[in-house]
Amino acid sequence: MKLGLGLNVQLRQTLAPQLIQSLKMLQMPVLKLEQTIRMELATNPLLEEIEELEAEQESTDETESDGDSEPVDWEDYLFDDEEGYKVREQREQVEDRFEGTASQQSNLYQHIIEQLSFLKLSEEDHLIGEYIVGNIAPDGYLTISVPEMATELSIESAKIENVLMMIQRFDPLGVGSRNLRESLLTQLREKSLEHTLAYRIVDEHINELDRKSILQVAKLMGVPVEKAQQAMNIIKSLSPTPAHGRFDAAAMPVVPDLIIERFGDEYIVIHNDSYVPRLRINNNYRNLVKRGNKSSAETKTYIKQKLEQARWLLNSINQRRSTMIRVMDAIIQKQKGFFEQGPAFLKPLIMEDIAREVDMNVATISRVSNSKYVQTPFGVYEIKYFFNSGISKDNGEDMSKRSVKQRIQEIIKAEPLDKPFSDQEIFRRLNDEGIRMARRTVTKYREEMKIQPARLRKRVT
């Protein structure tokens, strides 16, 4: 079965930890990757950092063919400059850095992982839990479906659902939920409110509440207005997003994982390895596993295990690099307008389009895109910036969702302070400009931009 990183599941119990490692590395920003590699350097004696950037001349010793000990094929483990992990050549390249809000995911991730470690889980369930947590966005919502996880891990969906239900009861309540309804219901259950009117309202009518008054809710549920108001007060006391801003990190420089340079009409994607240690296998350990060496069997077993871990680490780093470059190359081809003329020419693009282009699954594209940045001729952008749905115009052109949001912001900015535009009025103005969309979409976009409704924007002049 083909996986997003090109790995094949053959012996699941043996492969699962390494698969988890590869997937976790793919979703790490470059600074987190550096920390992880340095930790591996500190704990695995077979790994060493290459201090000099010039090409190393690796020699390969042949293992002897007679004797009782099992020979080690070092060709499988030694990585030269052509095959193994190395940094890019140094160029006359100035890396842009900007001060921005640090990714929340690492703090939230650590908070949930710590709670996961308190549970008495089997090794398999713990791996499933780590994988789930790695796919939780900074706002606390899960970014991947259970069937997608089941496919990537080659594990039954029921096992993933069981672990997911445990995680959703962690602090913050509802973390790992797939939508607002699931998050609110989890919060209500943990408060022992599953048999209340509030629970029924969320369970049956959550998607209608933004369009109904208290009187309408009361009529819908067949209860007095007072009871409907009490239930709505309970619902309003819940957190609409599980993390709810609790894990904001201090501002810190954002370092791009990828750098795009233009040469004539071509764009070259460079992996930013300037922060990542260059690794190789420490050849001093060869003799410890050679036939005829008098080291104990226990020592040889330990070395072989560390050798395999080192090999997987190097492979995972290379997989991460090649996957990110392939995805970014495909994005450039789809978003040529942006790279030629700037953000105003961003086109509608969804992750499924890139997944088909590079023959990977959508979950892999999501990992490449989240919390990682690319330096472009127009500045530094989060990779997921290039993905957005579109709106059709009367002239047959497509507008990106971000362009539509920008236009909504411009309309609201120009509105009279004492008579702000309703969503209906914004909808009418967009339609007059040839931008065809539903009124409820205007409301959705406004809410996503954290802009208050008209009645709360009104100012007395």
N, C-alpha and C positions, 0 to 999 in steps of 0.2 A: 504494500500500500504506500502510495507516494505522500510525503509530508511536505510542509511548507519549506523546510530547510533542506530538502532533498535526502532526508534520512529514511531508511527502511526499517520497519519494525519486524524483527525476526524472533528474538528472544526477549519478550517484553520485560520480564523481571530483571534481566541483565541490562537492557538498554535504557529503561525508564530514567534512572538518575542522570545518565549522560544526555538524554534527550531534554530533560528539565534544564540541565546546565546550558545547552545550546540555545534553548528558547529564552531563558532568563538573560543570557548575554545579549541576545538580539534586541531585547527591549531596554537594555541599559543605555543611558546617555554616556558620553565619552568619559566624563569625570568619574562616574560610578564604575565604569569598566576599568579605569586605571586603579581605583581602590581595590576592586576584586582581584585584579592580576597581581597587585603587590601583596595582597594577603596570601595568594597561592604561592608566590615566590618565598614568602616567609615560612610556609608550612610544607612545601614539597622540595626536598633536597635535590631532586633531579632537574629542577628548573634553575636556570641562571639568566641574568640579564646581560645582554651584550652592550657594553658601554660605548664602544666605538661604532660609528655609523658606516664605516667603510665595509666593503664586502668581505665576508669571512670565508676562508678556504677550509671547507669541511672535508675531513678524510673519513672514509668508511672502512672499519676493520671487519674482516671476515671472521666469523665464528668457526671454530673447529668442528669437524663433523663426527668425531668419535667420542666415546665416553658415555656415562650414564645420565648426566644432567641434560635437561632440555635446553637446546641452544636458543638464544634470543636473536631474532632477525632485526638487527639495528637499522637496516634500510627502511623498516616500517616506522621507525621512531625518530631518526635524525632528520632535521629539516634544514635544507640548504637554502640559499637565497632565491632559488627558482621555485621551490615547492612550499617552503615553510612560512612562518609568520615573520614579516619584516615591516619596517616603517617605509613610508614613501620616501623617494629621494628628496633632499632638501632643495627648495626652489626659491626664487625671488617672489615669495608669496607673503602678503601681509594679511594676517588673520584678523577679521573684525570681531570685536567682543562688545557687548553692550550690557548695561545694567538692567536687569529685569527680575521679575519675581521667580525665585527658584521653584523647581518642580515640587509639587506637594507629594508626589507619589512615593518618594523614598521614605519620608516620615510616616505617612499613613501605612505604607508597606511594612515598615519595621514594627509599627504598633500592632498590626494584625498578626504578623508572623510570631511576635512574642506571645500573643494569646493562643495561637495555634500550637506552640510548643508546650503549653500547659496541658493539652489534651492527651490522653493515652490512646494514640492512634497506631494502627499498623503502619509499616514502612510505606506501603502502597497508598494508604489514605493520606499520610503526611505529604507524600509527593504530589498527590492530587490537590491537597490544600495549598501547597506552595504555588502550584501552577495557577489555581484559581486566583489567589491573592495577587499574583503577578499580572493579572488581567483586569484588575480593578482600577478605575480611573481616579484622579485626584478628588472628584466630587463624591466618590464612594460607590458609584454604579459599576456593574460588571459590563465589560466591553465586548464580550464574546459569548456566543450561545453555548448551551450544554452540548448539543449535537456536534458543534465544531470542536469543542474540547475532547469529546469522546473520540472523534476521528483522529485528532492529532496525537492523543495518548494511547489510542487503541485500547480503550477501557470502556466498559459498559456505562451508558448514560445514567443508570440508576445509582451507581457508585458515586459518580460526580455529584448528582443531586443530593445524596445523603451528606456529603462533606460540605456542599454549598449551604445547606440548611443550617449546619452547625456554625459556619462562618457568619451567616446573617444574624445570628444571635450575639455575636461579639459586640464590643464597644468600638465604634458607634453603632447603635442598633440599626439594622437594615443594610449594613455595609455588604456589598456584593449583590444587592438587588438588581433585577433586570429592568425595572420600570418603577414609576412613582407608586402605582397601586401596590406592588409587592413590598416596597419599602414601608409604606404607611401601615399595611396590614401586619407586617412583622413588628413594628413599633407598638401597635395596639395589642397584639397577642402577648408581648412581653410585659405589658401593663395589665394583663388579665382583663382586657376589654373586648374579647372576641365575641361576646354575646350581647353587645350593645348596639344602639342605633347608629352610632358613629362608625362601627365596623361594617354594618350593612350598607351604609351610604358609600363608603370607600370601595367596598367589594363590588357593589352593583352599579354605581353611578359616578365613579371618580372622574371620568372624562367629560361629564356634563356640568360639573360644579361651577366652572368659571363662567358659565352662561346662564346660571339660574340664581334667582334671589332666594332669600330665606323662605318667603311665602311659597315659592314654587317648589322648593325642596320639601317643605312640610306637606304640600299637596301630593307630591310624587311618592312620599313615603307613607302617607296616610296617618300623619301624627299632628298634634297641635304645634303651632308656631314656636311656642316656648321650648318644647322638646327638640325641635329641629335646630333652634338657636344653640341650645346646650350641646348638641351633638357636633355642630359646626365649630363651636368654640374648642372642643376637644381636638378636632381635626386640625384646626389652625395652630394648636399648640405643638403639633408634631413637626419634625424636621423634613422639609421637602426634598432635601438632598442629604444622604446619610452622613457625609463628612461635615457638611455645613460650615466650611471655612475653618474648622478647628486645627487643621494641620498646615496652615500657612507658614512658609519658611521665610527667613529673612532674605532681603534682596541680595543677590549674588550675581557675578558675571555669568552670562550664558555662553557656553563654548560650542561652536558649531561642530557637528560630527562629520559633515561633508562640506567641501569647498568647490564651487563651480567656477571654472575659468573659461573664457572664450578665446578661441584661436580661429580667426577668420569667421567662417560660418558655422564652425563646430563648437560644441560645448563639452568640456572635459570635466568629469566628476572625480574629485580627489578625496580620498578618505583621510581625515585629519588625524594622523597618528602621532602628532607632536607630543601628546600627553600620555601616550600608551607605551609602556616599556617593551623593548624588543627582546624576545625570549629565544632560548635554545635549550636543548637537553645537555646537561652537564656530563661530558664524556668521561669524567673521572670515575663514574660508577659502572663503566663497562666491565671492568675486571671482576667486579663483585658477582656478576651473573655468568661469567664465562665458565665453560666446562674446565674442570681441574682446579678451580678456585676453592679454597678451603673454608670459605664462609659457610655459616650454618644454613640449613634449608629455610629456617625461619627468616634469616636476613635476606636470602635470595627472593623469597616470596614477597617480603615487604618491598624490596626494590622493584620487582616486577609490577606490583600494584601501583606504586608511585609513578612508574614509567607509563602505565596505561592511563593514569589520571593526567599526566603531563601531555600525553598524546591527544587526549580528548580536549584538553584546554586549548592547545594550539589549533586543533581542527575547528573548535567552536569560534575562536577569534577569526580565523580565515573565513568561516561560513558567514559570520556577522558582516565582515567587510564586503565580501562578494555580493551578499544579498542586498545590502544597503545600496551599493553602487548600481546594481541591476535595477532596483526599484526607482532610484533617482533618475537614471538614464531614461526609463520609460516615462516618468513624469515630465521630463524636459521635452520629450517628443510630443506629448499631449498638450503641454502648456507653452508652446513656442511663443505665443503672443505675449505672455508675461515676460519671458526672458529677452524678447526683442524690444518690447515697448513699455513694460512696467505693470504694476498691479491692476490698473484699470482694464487691462486686457486679459485678466484671468478668466478662463472658461469653466463651465460646469464639468466636473470630473468626480467620479465615485471610485471607491477602492476596488470594486468588482472589475472595473475597466483595466486597472493596472494589474490586478491578479490574473486576469486572462492573458494580458500581454506578456507577463514574465513567467506564466505557468506556475503560480503559487496560489495558496488559498488566502482568503481575505484576512484571516486572523494574522497571518505573517505580515501582510501589508500594514495592518494596524500597529503591530509591534514596531515596525520600522518608522512609522509616522509619529507616534506619541512620544512626547518629552524629548525629542531630538531635533536638532536645528541644522539648517543648511545656509551657508554663506553664498548669496547670489549677487549679481551685478547691481541689484537694487536694495541690498541690505540683507540682514539675517532674519530668516523666517523659520518658524516651526514647520517641519515637513508636512504635517497634517493640514497646514494652511492651504495647500494646493488641492485639497479635496473638498468639494462642495457640490450640492445639487444645483439645478438650474431652473430658470423661468423663461418661457418663450415670449418673444415680442411679436408684435403685429407684422414686422418686416421679415419675419422668419429667422431672425438671429436668436441665439440663446444668451441669457444673462446669468452670471453666476449668482449663487445665493448671497455671497458676500457683497457683490455689487448692488443687489437689491436692498440689502440691509443698509448699505451706505447711503442709498437714495432715500430710504425711510428716515434715517438720521438727519439728512439734509432738509427734508420736508418739515420734520419736527423742530429743527433748529430755527427755521424761518417762520414758525407759527406765532400768532399774537399771544402774548403772555396771559392776557385776560380771557382769551377764548381759544384754548388749545384745540388742535384737531383731534377728532375722534378717530378710531380705527376705520370707521366707515368712510370718513372724509379722506383719510390717507389712501384707502383702497380706491376711492373714486379718482383721486389725482394720479395714482399710478396707472390706472386704466386709461386715463386721458393721455398719458405718455406712451401708451401702447404696451405697457407691462401687464400681462394677463396673469392674475393670480386670485385665489379666493380671499374673501375678507378675513376668514379665520387664520389664513396664512400670515396676513399682516399682523394679527394679534400674536401669533406664535413667534414671529421674528422680533417683534417689539419686546416681548417677554424674555427672549433669549439674550437680547441686548441690555437687559435689566433696566428698561425704560418704563416708567410708571404710566398707568392709564391716564387719559385726558383729565378726568376729574381730580386727580392728584397732582397734575402738572400746572393747574390753574394758579395764576398769581395776580393779586390785585395791584394795579398800577396807580 
